[in-house]
Amino acid sequence: MTTVAASLRVMIWVQHLLGTGHLERMRRIAEALSDRDVDVHFVTGGVPLEGRMPEGVRIVQLPPVKVTDASFKPLRDVHGAPIDDTFKLDRARRLIAAYDAAAPQVVLFETFPFGRRSLRFELLPLMDRIGATTPRPCVLASIRDILQLEEKAGRDVESWSWARQWFDEILVHGDPSFVSLEETFPLATDGAVPIFYTGYVTAPGSALPRAPLVEQREVVVSAGGGSTGSHVLHAAIDARDHSSLRALTWRVLVGPGIAQEEFDRLRERAGAGIVVERNRLDFPALLARARVSVSQGGYNTVMDVLRSGVPAVVVPFEQGSETEQRMRTQRLAARGALTLVEERDLAPRTLASAIDRTASRSASPAAPFSMDGAQRSAERIVELARGASAVARG
């Protein structure tokens, strides 16, 4: 039987550049919408990743762009060449065509207008197209719990002016009892754009139960899906010989953003008892059987770790001017939810000591915030889409 939601159409724009966290978060929201029989048009502009695209939705792949380091400059095509004006014009035209084909009641933008300014060449024309649509769809921003603190004067002011001009609501995938948007984006205190906290977006379903201690036979090391975490993986390999857990298997997971040459170096460096392989889709199951997790502090990795209850050592990514992972990790460490090791302290013996201390805990405490963000995001988007649909029917 056709449900009321079956007539609802939502377009999601998402652009992963360095890591894969934004894509994973939007994938979970898209699938939660699809479960509610919403017609989801998932417009993605990053390099395609096998097994990482949402199921049950329409995938629209724009010509991919990426970056190679934390400067986020320049934008490059799939072959690594900087993109030119012809490339930009083609993407902008394809994006508008995708919007026209979707005819959505809601358009959801990942990060923009609080980031992704390097994609202005396609986003500003799309905003003009949306503004000229009658009836105009509801326009939403989708952002993680903590925004990157801007160093350049005027950027936050420009972002907020765009939000006030074009956006109907901001979905913050976090919990204000842990961190509020205003803490990393003070301009939001004026209340000019409504803010809706969804809770943290995590994998669907219940968390897997922790394996008994005698079955926790691995130390699982990961660094997300980007290209920047290999120093953590190398440090963990070197730390094994200094750890009281060296008799366990150490499983080192290498993200798709790390080049094959670096992957090969990691495998060559690993000795007996260390398994080096590419990231696995069963990561939550690995955590359920792990004695300790060692990782960077990205949103999705931390949420998977907290849900699993595995004792965790986290090394927040701080290259360039990055502040987001450090802030999240510090707050969780202060609550006893994990062990923080700073990048500047990433020596083998220091890391091994942190791993051993963390392993003395049987489990991490429960997450100090709501973790049903995908479901609550979908519910809110459906509510707004129904409102826009009612307005359209007049």
Secondary structure by P-SEA (a helix, b strand, c coil): cccccccbbbbbbbbbccccaaaaaaaaaaaaaaaaccccbbbbccccccccccccbbbbbccbbbbcccccccccccccccccaaaaaaaaaaaaaaaaaacccbbbbcccccccccccccaaaaaaaaaacccccbbbbbbccccccccccaaaaaaaaaaaacccbbbbccccccccccccccccccccbbbbbcccccccccccccccccccccbbbbcccccccaaaaaaaaaacccccccccbbbbbbcccccaaaaaaaaaaccccccccccccaaaaaaaaccbbbbcccaaaaaaaaaacccbbbbccccccccaaaaaaaaaaaaccbbbbccccccaaaaaaaaaaaaccccccccccccaaaaaaaaaaaaaaaaaaaaaac
